[in-house]
């Protein structure tokens, strides 16, 4: 039974990694596409596309960092070095 629990943890970790990888790619891409659309409407090509793409990437990096910090705080809860 312990082996099944280890596999479950492995699969959960792989699932989390895949979701984060997809989010890291898709969110900036969608933001850049929104920028391309707005650039076409306003005529400021390619400034909004680049700006929105960078903004999406920055947002995903911040989200990943905050999520990591929360998980590490939760994992270290009750440990002697976490005072």
N, C-alpha and C positions, 0 to 999 in steps of 0.2 A: 504494500500500500504506500510505503514511503516513496517508492519510485514513481508512482502515479502522481503524487503531489509535486515531485521535482519536475516532472514533465509538464504539469499544469503551469508551474511557475515559469518554465522555459518558454512555453507557448504564449503565455501572457506577456512576457518580456519581448518576444519577437513581434507580437501584435502591437504593442505600444511603440516599438521602434519603427514599424512600418507606417503606423498612423502619423507619427511625428515627421518621418521623411516625406510623406505625401503632403502634409500640411506645409512643410518648409518649401516645397516646390510649387504647389498649387496656389497658395494664397498670394505670393508676390506675382505669379503669372496672371491671376485674375485681376489683381490691382493694376498691373501694367496694361492689360487689355482694356480695362475701364479708362485708363489714361489715353490709350490709342483712340478710343471712341470719342472721348472729350477733345483730344487734339484735333480730330477730324472736324468736329463741330465748331470749335473755336478758331482753329487755324494756327495753333502754336506748336506744331509738330517739331520734335519729339519730346518736348520738355515735360509735359504732364505724364506721358507714358513712363519716362525714366523716373520722374519724381514719385509717382504712385507705386512703381515697382520697388524702388528703394524703401519707401515708406512701409510697404507690405513685408519686405524682408526684415526691416528693423523691428516691426511689430512682432513677427514670428520669433525673432531672436530674443526679444524681451520676454515673450510668453514662455519660451523654452527655459530661459534662465530662472524666471520666477517659479515655474513648475519644478525645476530641479532643486531649487532652494527649499521649497515646501516639502518635497519628498525626502531630502536629506535631513531636514529638521525633524520630520516624523520618524525616520529610521534611527536617528541618534537620540530620540527621546528616552530618558531613563538611563542612558549610558554614563559612566563616571566622567568621561572627558567633556560631556555636554553640559557645562555649568554656566 
